[in-house]
Amino acid sequence: MRYSILLLIFSFLFTVGCDSFLDDNPDDRQEIKTVEDVAELVASAYHQATFLFVEWMTDNVGPIENNAQKEYMTEAYLWDPIDSYESQESSTFFWEQAYYAIAHTNEGLSVIDKVEGDDNLRKAIKGEALIARAYSHFLLVNVFAKHYNLKTSNNDLGIPFSDEVEDELFKKYTRLSVQEVYDLIERDIKDGLKLLSDDYFAGSKKYHFTREAAYAFAARFYLFKQEYDKCKFYCDKILGSGSANPAYVRDLNQIYQGTSFSSMASKFSSPDELSNILLIRKESFYARANYGYRSDADKFTEIFSNNIQKEFDNRDQRWNLGTYAVFSPKYDELFQYTTSNTGYPYFIQTELRGEEVILNRMECMIMEGNYTKALDDYHVLAEKRYESGGILVLDSIKKFYSKEDAKEAMISFLIDERRKEFLDEGLRWFDIKRFALSVQHTTLNEESFHLAANDNKTAVQIPQKAITNGITPNPR
Amino acid sequence: MPKRKEFFANKLLFFSLLLCFVNQDLNALPQEEKLELNIQGATLIEVLTEIKKKTNYTFLYNVDDIKNVKGLYLNGAPKSIKEILNECLIINKLTYEIRGHLIIIKPIQNPSKSDLNSIQNFKNLKGNITDSNGVGLPGVSVLVKGTNFGTSSDINGNYFISYQDTSNVYLVFSFIGLKTKEVCADKKQKLNVVLELSDEKLQEVVVTTGFQKIDRRLFTGSASKLIHKNIELKGLPNVSRYLQAQVAGVQVDNISGTFGTAPVVRIRGSASVNGSNKPLWVVDGVVLEDIVELTNDALTSGNLSTVLSSGLAGLNPNDIESYQILKDASATALYGARAMNGVVVITTKKGKAGRPSVSYFSSLSIKKKPSYSQFDILKSDEEMRVYEELYEKDWIDISTAASASHHGALSKMFYLISNNELNWGTDGGLNYEYLSKYANSNTDWFDVLFRNSISQQHSLSITSGSDYSRFYTSIGFYNDNGQTVSDNVKNYTASLKGEFDLSERFKLGFQLSGNIRDQRLPGSKDRKFEPITGIYERNFDINPFNYAIYTSRSIRPYNDDGSLEYFRSDYAPFNILYELNHNYVNIDVKDLLFQGDLKYDITSELKITSKFQGRWVNTLREQKIHETSNQAEAYRADNPLFVNNNVYLFDDPKSPEKDPYTVLPQGGFFNTTKNSLTSYFMRNIIEWKPVYNQHIINLLVGQEVRYTDRSENYNEGWGYLYEKGGIVVSDPNFLRYLESRNLNYFYKTDNRYRFFGAFISGAYSYKGKYILNTTFRYDGDNRQGKLVKSRYLPTWNVSAAWNLHGEKFMEKFQFIDLLKIKATYGLSGDNGAGASTAMVLRGIEPPRPTADDRETVLYIESLANNDLTWEKLYELNLGIELGLFDNRLFADFEYYRRYSKDLLGFVTTSGVGGISQKYGNIGEMRINGFEATLNSVNINAGKFSWHTNFTFSYNKDKITKYADEPRIADAVQALGTNLKGYSAGSLFSIPFAGLDGNGVPQFYGPNGELIQKINLQKRLDILKYIKYEGPTSPRGFGGLRNTFNYGNLSLSIGIHYRYGNKIRLEDAYSSRYNDHSSLPAGLRNRWKNSGDETITNIPAILSRQLSDQLNDAGLNPYQLYNKSDVRVADGGFIRLKNVNVDFRLPQQWLRNTFINSANVKFQAYNLALLYSDSKLNGIDPEYFQSGGISLPMARTYTFSVNLNF
């Protein structure tokens, strides 16, 4: 009897509290319990890497003799795989950070219907997550795949589309076709726009996908997909259906006042600037123009001086960092210290801005043959770029470009305007892909390299670590 | 009935009389008790056994009389004992006689006289058989000499025998492995016997696993026991160092000699690739938790936390009785899922009954300071010639010197010239008159910063007790004045133990011990990993050892007039002596432990034991950075010449026009870090140890629970004025400064660890000859996440041993005293600390320049991993123990094959899931190893004896699966890399191909072509670019100890060796140098003129222009040179570890004193490296240079006295 009592006590000790005892978290990690927590998680769904290495692939840049031209920059300049470096301004860093941002949206979406909280907030955050997920995929597919093309996109290699939480150590991913990726992005945009609301963002709201930012993204998406009516629809949502709201064009006369580069650049990317629609913090060295392949004075002259307006362009700000590289104040480099004397430089990038929306709508008008309306949009921009307002008529454009065909002339004109407006922002690369332009690059020792229109190399090679882990490389 | 006849038949030959025995305290059953026996065709012996089982009777008979009685039938009807006996005996012509509990069975016919006599004159004798340590020995055969009367002892070593009462009766006590003993019974009622091991070299009667004490003969695992007094190194306060070179398979690397730092201890190499590989330390049955848990990397980091990590620093070495090292899966089986890396069980001294016995120990140690003869560093006049070249090649001139962050002699000269405090030399060149005093200084930094330190250790212990209670108390004190001018330590320990026998069956034990430490160390910041360059950086490192070997010898500590001379460091004036006095850390440790033990013997065979422990540790680190220290001054160095370079100044984002300015206009820093540990532990065990004749069974069931909380609390105090009584002056911009850098001035982290385990273990032995053992255990750990399959791990083990020397057929090999073979197969594990099944989320405030847009966000630190499981180790161990020639030679050979699975590691994935660098189970490894221990008594001639102890260990590991692909940069770094098909931590090199015509290194490319550029980030086909050097951890190691005794004098000499590993030398060479760091002596032979490339491998100092050209061309030859095969050394060494001389004062000297015994001992430790690779230039291959607070092990001379009253 004595034994059985003792055995009872022991068996009790064996079973009691075992599993719940082990439920304590080992450290101060956080758990998602409410919709507010999901909102904080989705706030991390904005990718912190730039895709500015594509600027080194464009015709905006050339070799700068006194610049530190690191190997990976040369790799980009020659449209080779960027293999020698995996940090800021590398294709690898951009790839990783984009999917890292996407993982936050997937995690948020997977739990948002299970946690407690306000249902309106729940909807809004779901919307934000969907749009953010679509946006990161959109950038990925445009960097790592060939441009969307109705004829070939069903067969062109796209990117892996990530819309599930990864909860196993090794998960296999395959690349979808460009068409499939675009379809999934469109699905997310449509679903997201149904839910999105601005009511819950604090501060300037510029660091989140507001409805306006989502429209701007949708406009770019449909423009790239060549669905102009839909692009115009979303542009109108921002600019108004009539003439464009001039508030969406920053006044460079104002911004480029003063003597400090830093203060100009910080005004350019300020959340107070109405034309800044979406701002994202980027970990980047790009603001250091004494690195890499850059524009020089000749390039600035090529881009700005020979202009149709025959007068000074406000964007032609020629700053340099002691080398021959020339650049305009767009990025104000700040520093985030990780140790007491090292860390990451970062800046706030104007990810989506009003000028792009205006130029996007202008492009739609041109494609639809409505040149007057296209010029109307242009004039809203030109007013704040040229001292005398820059009013143009179709004929002068045709004459300037020596083209009889109005559409061809207008397209050339548009491409040039875009090149000026988005210098150092990477969009020129997508225009090169979209309009099938070719690029000529010359190295310091006078070697020439040529990128043909629609070359396979317009799809940036998949990062080395993804290839070694089963992602199909791009054909070369 | 099962078939047991043959089994018995054998035994019957041995004992003609079998006496079975049960607990005598129980009362006899009433004689009329009815038994219901249902027996079909049994022997009489089986019937008697049945009766014995059901009643309290013992039978006494001559086996020859009854062995032929068979074919008995009982129908199961209730019958009294007498009825049954009558039924069974009469027809077989036997009769019986009942005397108390004893039933004597004898033949009816021809009753022999002697038998009748013997029955009439029987005497009873009982007693207890123990080993020399007082532990009861089960299964010992007790035989009346010259007869076949006999019995065997029970599980506690008690025996009971009835013998024929004639004069001169001798009892023979025997068991294999023990010396047979004959004792005269001499009409005694009680006779206690102590049996000694026949193999004295073994000295291991009992194996202490921390869970139970197992009879060595019943032990199947691989374990080594060390007696503290045989291996102690007086004057070294950390006991883990004593294990070095003592046990085959146990590798101890003294990576740092600073008090409190633990050496890296590995048992049987590394079972895992990235796991901790630390053995479990178990003190008195309870796992000793680290105060601060450190990863592998952090252990060698030299960070301040390393002096706190190991709880062993709080143990007084003089309190320790013995160490038991458990090596294979069988030995560690009861530790289950934590046992993968082996277990070291420390047993401390216990109280002994008797009048108070006092023991006093005192030692005095002198640590010798290092000297430059051990290092290959340029002398100051040679340095000066290099500086001239640096000047000629445009590296140092008047403009660079003015804005440089650090100054040496040459920069200082330029700086003084630019300030018009000094003139140029003749013809506007260097001022050689000024420089000559530095060229001649040849500063001996070891002399300046180190001293021949003296440390003392005192310990006093008293033990006393009665039959029912025993006490042990001790106090210990360790005082080290410090090897350098800036460190010292005082360590106090105290311990109180009491054991109480509340009754025969119920025993209680309590223990209270405490440790208080007061330590001072030079100021040190934690090193941080710099992700962009991939190297560790440590700001304001003033580690005296590092300073001595890395600082130019042309820098002087004193001016000509004897005052301190300052040079520039981090833009502020710097003198190491001043800095060490004004920037230091005080460490306080308070460690309190309470332990209780409870034993309850339900019967002699069934026991319950419980153990519980509470431990509370608080540590405080205070770094005092005085306002006049260089570290504080660097935060206000705002000379216009370098104001834009000094990173410690605040570059105010709100005032971009303004120069960076200081946020520490006054005061220094006062930084505190508090670490605390609260730990509770409980274990309950039920143990059942029945003995049936010579069948020994041991069954153990138990459960344990651990609850541990750790916390760290950090606070950084800015603007503290030490000179003004501690007032605090805060700059209003200081918070904005921290905010702009995303730094915090305080933080707190908490860690919770919950652990649960249940286990069952069974051992069976027949006659101590054949042993079978099996264990099953089930563990759960909260750090493994919340999924059941990840959280819990079942482990198991099966093992067997065979004592061959007990067999008949071995009798002809008289010279073999011991021959035991053993085999084990089992699974153990280690938890995947650092990995988590659940997704880990953290909060952060991303930096944004506009205050309105600040928000806290959550970010994913690691993704969920449902595949996560424990690291597992499957091990097969085969062993032979051999004792020869009257035990003059003892040998132990072990061979093991290990297969580790689900090893943790970082793996690079495609990144599509969101995290490209993941941590999980990615590897498998196979390890084969061999260990040998040889102990021999070479000479044993009267007063003189010579003993030798030799250990050898060899193991070879190979990674058979590894999911991660390293980059070239990983493979050539000092710690090596993990690559399938190679050892864990294999070192690779870039193949060097000589210098080119400019003295720039070149290398062989993949096709044998000469190259000067390799992209170290490469991941694909890396083996084309690099060559394999070898593993970074040794393949083989061991020790040799010779002890000579002559009368009271003993001399012991210990040697430690290892071989088979490679060491990557420090990055010494560069295309340029500076004038404030020491320079490698190899520079004497550097390339100077064209043509030198045929005679030297030391690359040239480049001109600034040439260096820029290399950079522009994207070439990295100097980086590659430091990672090339010429910069690899062999890690093998032979070290004269210690020489001890021990003198025991003759008893007659002490006759008229109160002293019972006295010892004096002289010991020299770490005497000399007898062999190491000349490429190391004298640097200790064991020491891991990491700066911070780490120091190499010093040569130590100790004199000690031990007195017993």
Interface residues (C-beta under 8 A of the other chain):
Chain A: R2 Y3 L6 L7 F10 L13 F14 C18 D19 F21 L22 D23 D24 N25 P26 D27 D28 R29 Q30 E31 I32 D37 E40 L41 A43 S44 A68 Q69 K70 E71 T74 D83 S84 Y85 E86 S87 W95 E96 Y99 Y100 I102 A103 H104 N106 E107 P160 S162 V165 E166 D167 E168 L169 F170 K171 Y173 A202 G203 S204 K206 Y207 S260 S262 S263 S266 S270 P271 R281 D332 L334 F335 Q336 Y337 T338 T339 S340 N341 T342 G343 Y346 I348 P463 Q464 K465 A466 T468 N469 G470 I471
Chain B: K525 K528 E530 P531 I532 E537 N539 I602 L606 I608 V647 Y648 D651 P653 P656 E657 N684 I686 V701 Q703 V705 Y707 S740 R741 N742 L743 T749 D750 N751 R752 Y753 R754 F755 F756 A758 G780 D781 N782 R783 K786 R791 S836 A838 M839 V840 L841 R842 G843 P846 P847 R848 P849 T850 D852 D853 R854 E855 T856 V857 L858 Y859 I860 E861 L863 A864 N865 N866 D867 L868 V907 T908 T909 S910 G911 V912 G913 G914 I915 S916 K918 G920 N921 I922 A963 E965 N1015 Q1017 K1018 R1019 L1020 N1111 D1112 G1114
